[in-house]
């Protein structure tokens, strides 16, 4: 089975059923999505909202003036 066919088979129905009849694939996709979201939020905080990152941006703005 190709990777594309596997990915397209996972989220089939609105009721949360998978194409193969068990919900393991849907659960795996959900967990990967949740973990990916948390990693995205952590990266956003680290590179944008962290105090050290804000200080770097302030220093760059001060040097431009």
Phi, psi and omega in degrees: 000132180284161181296322180295319179295322179295315181294320181289338181280336188297290184271092186262310189247155178291336181284359179091006178279146176261168182295331183272352177101349175241157187267011182297319181295318179296320178297319180296317178297321179296315181296317179297321179294317180295314179297318178298321177296317178295322177294322177297316178295320179295318178295320178298315179297316186294317186267344184242309191262353180292148184300321180296320178294321179293322177297320178298318179294322178295319179296320179296319179294321182293324180289330180290333184280000000 
